[in-house]
Amino acid sequence: MSDYRRVRIPGAKYFFTVSLADRSSDLLVREVVHLRAAFAVTQRERPFWCDAIVVLPDHLHAVWTLPPGDADYLTRLGGLGGKFGES
């Protein structure tokens, strides 16, 4: 099992790369409308600022700024993935 070290600083900017399990898939660009909808719901439920995002066929890169006093980016990422998977 991996021993990940994750920095948690309230109100900080975080850079993410998130990949699909199937790296040959084009799901993210093919279903970008659903990705946007999942993103919007996640952002309403757990506010954050999206500084930048790049969506590629099999992965995405994003920079998010969390609200002051909040360092829970993992719940937001999980929520986004869950909501996108439901669509």
Secondary structure, 3 states (H helix, E strand, C coil): CCCCCCCCCCCCEEEEEEECCCCCCCHHHHCHHHHHHHHHHHHHHCCCEEEEEEECCCEEEEEEECCCCCCCHHHHHHHHHHHHHHC
